Amino acid sequence: MKRFIPLLAVTVMSFFLADIAPASADSMTWNIRNEHPNAIALEFYSVDGNTAWPGDGEVFLLEDEDDHAFPLQCEAGETICYGAWVRGDSSQYWGAGKGGDQACEECCYVCDGGESPLIVISE
């Protein structure tokens, strides 16, 4: 009986802890090319509104026509959208725009360990 009680306690605790496990981390890679004549500011936004990449008021800056890969650490199943705009002129934008406030079609993908198709930003 002395061995049974600790075993029962461990079993019960593991049952309850399984329900409060943290969300699983994953990643995804965004592939983007700037073919616009101006430098483009770029940010990624979680649809839940709580996360942005790179975050902390920073942006990725695309100043050339190379293909760029942006690997993001995210939660599995999280929907992420890109927002891009001409540096210094957020009235010309692509995807969700500056701050992620614009409606967009086909600018969001689910974090699932995969990658986006190549997104080309042009005039």
Secondary structure, 3 states (H helix, E strand, C coil): CCCHHHHHHHHHHHHHHHCCCCCCEEEEEEEEEECCCCCEEEEEEECCCCCEECECCECEEECCCCEEEEEEEEECCCEEEEEEEECCEEEEEEECCHHHCCCCCCCEEECCCCEEEEEEECC
